[in-house]
Amino acid sequence: MDDYLDESIFLKEHDVTIKVIYRLNFDAEKFCGYSKIFKGIPEKEEESFEIYMENYECGMDRQKVMEKFNKLVEEVKTGKIDVEF
């Protein structure tokens, strides 16, 4: 079983990339990962324009993290999170 989750999706219709990074099976910190929304396709995360960030507490399994990630994707698709400038 992998202990590190690193997934991303590009939403062409909104010109944003949504990325999730999470450390599974770890509980020594308050937060073990996050999701970020970037404008366009980030070449290097440090140089990309970050629109939104959501921290994830420790103790979640892969399924729970992916549920939160998919909810974030859906919120962007439906306009609940505004990514237009």
C-alpha positions in Angstrom: 0.0 0.0 0.0 1.3 3.4 -1.0 1.8 5.9 1.8 1.8 9.0 -0.5 -1.1 10.2 -2.6 -0.3 12.7 -5.4 -3.0 13.2 -8.0 -4.0 16.0 -10.3 -6.6 16.9 -12.9 -6.8 19.6 -15.5 -10.2 21.1 -16.2 -9.8 22.6 -19.7 -13.2 24.4 -19.6 -12.0 26.4 -16.6 -8.2 26.4 -17.4 -7.3 25.2 -13.9 -5.4 22.3 -12.5 -6.5 20.8 -9.2 -3.9 18.9 -7.3 -4.0 16.8 -4.1 -1.0 15.7 -2.0 -1.6 13.6 1.1 0.5 11.5 3.4 -1.4 8.4 4.3 -0.9 6.3 7.4 0.7 9.2 9.3 -0.7 11.0 12.3 2.2 12.9 13.9 1.1 16.3 12.6 -2.2 18.3 12.5 -2.3 18.3 8.7 -1.1 15.6 6.4 -2.0 17.1 3.0 -3.8 19.5 0.9 -5.6 20.3 -2.4 -4.6 23.3 -4.4 -6.1 24.9 -7.5 -3.7 26.5 -10.0 -4.4 28.6 -13.0 -3.5 26.7 -16.2 -1.2 23.7 -16.1 1.6 24.3 -13.6 5.1 23.7 -14.8 6.6 24.0 -11.3 4.2 24.4 -8.3 6.4 27.2 -6.8 6.1 29.3 -9.9 2.4 28.8 -10.6 -0.5 31.1 -9.6 -2.3 29.4 -6.8 -6.0 30.3 -6.7 -7.3 28.2 -3.7 -5.9 25.8 -1.1 -7.6 23.4 1.3 -5.7 21.6 4.1 -6.6 18.0 5.1 -6.2 16.7 8.6 -4.3 13.5 9.3 -5.9 10.1 9.8 -7.9 9.8 6.5 -7.6 6.8 4.2 -7.2 7.1 0.4 -11.0 6.8 -0.2 -11.8 9.7 2.2 -9.1 12.0 0.7 -10.3 11.2 -2.8 -13.9 12.0 -1.8 -12.8 15.5 -0.6 -10.7 15.9 -3.8 -13.7 14.9 -6.0 -16.0 17.3 -4.1 -13.5 20.1 -4.8 -13.4 19.3 -8.5 -17.2 19.3 -8.6 -17.4 22.6 -6.8 -15.1 24.2 -9.4 -17.2 22.6 -12.2 -20.5 23.9 -10.8 -19.1 27.4 -10.0 -19.4 27.1 -6.3 -15.6 27.9 -6.2 -15.0 30.8 -8.5 -11.8 30.4 -10.5 -12.4 33.1 -13.1 -10.7 36.5 -13.1 
